[in-house]
Amino acid sequence: MQLYYLWRNLAISLLCIGMVMGGSHMLPPYMAPVLSLSLCAILYTMLWNNRVQGESGCMVIVETMLYSLICYTFISVLFVVIQVLELYHFPNEIIFFNDPFLPSLILLPTSLAVTLFALFFKNSMPAYRQFRTEYGNVKERGYFGFITGKETDYQLKNLSVVFSILTCVIWWYYLNEYVNINQNGRDWYVFLWIVIIMVFLDEVYFMIRYYNLYLDLLEHNEIITPEELRDVTARTYLRFYVICGEYVYVDPNAFDRLNQIKGVYDSPFITKRTVNGIPTSDVRRIVEDMTGQKGGELRFFFGRPLAGVDKHSLLRYFYFLDGDISDYPDMKMSGQWVHFDKVKQLYSLQPGKMATNALNDLSRLSTIILTERLFDEDGNRKNRIKSYKGSFSLADVRNSKLDLQDDKWIKVAQFNSDTRFFKLKKFLRELYGNGSKREYQRKQ
């Protein structure tokens, strides 16, 4: 189903491009912006349903094509306005009040520009940020997260190449071969059918690609059916970060299962239970048995379902010990006390020496704590000095009253007063984002 979602999102997006081309040819030219806006509504509905229904498919391609059609519509209308005001005279073929109107002359270069933007700035796109917030980053989602990330990039690169070729071919033909006195079959083949054929071939190519990928995963027993998923045993994975003062207990020779690398820094206190959810009293008993130390302060960090599967979840906890590290020579698990400054140094300079989950957890922790120090809930800076980045210690973590499960400060970190045109973007979000805000509050 996940592979199908990858193909479906691309197929519908490309289909909308083909429908703009074909529909503009069959309908009166002045209906072109109405057609493109109708298709924008379809793509936006897909984005909205994905957000509300909680599907785990990445919608970057859908959002890219949505922006492409919006830009195409805006540019088409802008050209008409400029021509009506007699500010500039454009060729008749790109004015949708004329017949023939050739939308490919505007749509293809616009789609190329938007796709290139999405390729280089994918992480800043709302669909990707929402997907990452709901299900974690690529590494947190495991092997399929790796496939999703790679395939999304591949799809964007593929579309960039396709739009580049089509733009060059169509504009070369328009400038060198096209005669605007009358249109023949060759003209319509170049301006319309070559685009539709390329779109169709691209959809078939990705259909074959994902079917072969499915067969490869099936051969290696890496596919789970919906029936098996419903019958799967509930599991709760627990990660404990044991802290004493400014030291954290880690295993410098741990094995990172996500990257299949040995010799990385990670917490040795990791376990799983075949239950759906664990009471706090049982969690305390587990960490006391694993560390051999009682009387510590147990603090919930955060948790989320694994790869969107409700019956599998990963919960993180802090376990704070009082006194000095010399009071705890035997922690049962293999490892050593490491000063938090060294952990932060590894995080900044040598992230490859940290396990993926530990790296992601520290990233979330630092983002929430530092963002709350630098900004208020509306994203405005508390400190006017923009060069000030701040720092934090493990004592700050222990004394903090922040809800580390809440993604509020993650969203503030992604959009705040340091963002370009912050006030304008914030005004537009408040103007058009009330529905999304109410939906978020309803979920909360």
Phi, psi and omega in degrees: 000322180294319177294323177296318178299320178302315181287318183300315181298319178293316184297315180293322179297314179291326178299322178296322177297314179297323181290326176298316181294307183291319181294323179294334178281324183274326182271165173302143185305324183292350177274358184302311179294328177295318179297313182295321178292326176296319178290327173300320179298322178295314180294321179294322177298322176298316179297317182294315180297322178299319180290317184287316184278348175073029174294147185268013179280142178280133187251022182299318181295317179298315180294324178298314179291328175299312178296325179297314181291323177296314179296319178300316179296315181298315181294319179299314179294320180299319178299319179296315180299315179298320180291319179297321179281358179059036175277332179199147180256114180267160173301145183300331186290346179248013175250118190284003171270354182258159176233118011271148171255128184248090184295336182298333180295332178259316188296315186292311177296327177295315178297323177298314181297316181293320180295320177296320176299315180296324181295319184270337183234038182301321185296339181267357182284140182304320181297319180288320179297318179295318179296318180292323179294319183288318190239004181088172180283184187303315185288328178294332183275002175079206187296320180291330173298322176296315180296315181301314180298315181294317182290325176297316176298320181294319178297318179295319177296318179299314180295325178298316179294315181299312181293327178296312180298313181296319179298315180296315182296312185290317180289325176297316180295319181296320183279334188246330187243335187286135175243121189275014178283311175212155183254132179251183182297325180294322178300312181290330177296316182289312187282339184237299191288329179295327177290313181297320179296317179297320178297315180297315181296323179294320178295319178295319180301313181288331175298314179293319181301313183283333174292318177295322177295320177299316179297322179294316178295322179295321180296326180266014176059043180245021178245136175239132182278160176303324179295317178294325181294322179291330182267358185294145180288134178295138178222140175239119179264139182239133173237129179244134172252106184271124189232138174224112184062237178256022179244146176235142183271120183225160173255112182286353180241034182286164179252123178271107185288332180290319180259359180055048181235136176253151179094033179245161179278130178200161175289133178278353185267081181229132180209174178218153177226141181273061176219161177259091183094142182228130176299152181300325180297322178289324177298317178298317179298321181296312183291328177292322177291322182287325182266335185077013182237129179249161176089003178285169179265118179268129181228128178288134178267280174193168179205160176201160176297149178278120176052032177079007180267116187298328185280350177242123181222154179239119181248138179246142179224151167259143174231103185269127177253139179276166178088210183243158182296338178292343178281351185230067181287334183242112181248013179069312181272148178294133180162191182206159176279128180235134180294143184297332177298322178291323178297316179295326178293317176298319180299321184277319190254329183224062182298337179293345179270004177247146176297151186301312181296319178297320179296315180294321180293319178293324178298316179295316181300310182294322180298314182293312184293313183289324179295319179295330179284324186273329188231157170270182185294340179270001178089007179273140182292135173280325179253125184288344181278106186291336180286346181284121182254332179082168177210171178209161181238174177290333174295323177296322179296316182292323183274352184289143177255011183289146173274101185285350175281331183287135180272010184304312183284337173296317180291324176295323178296327181279335182217106182212185185293347174282346178288140179297138180055042184301312184295320179295313180297322180294319178298317180293322178295319179290329182287318185250356186254016181298321180297317180294321181295317179296322179295320178296317180295324178298318179295322180296000000 
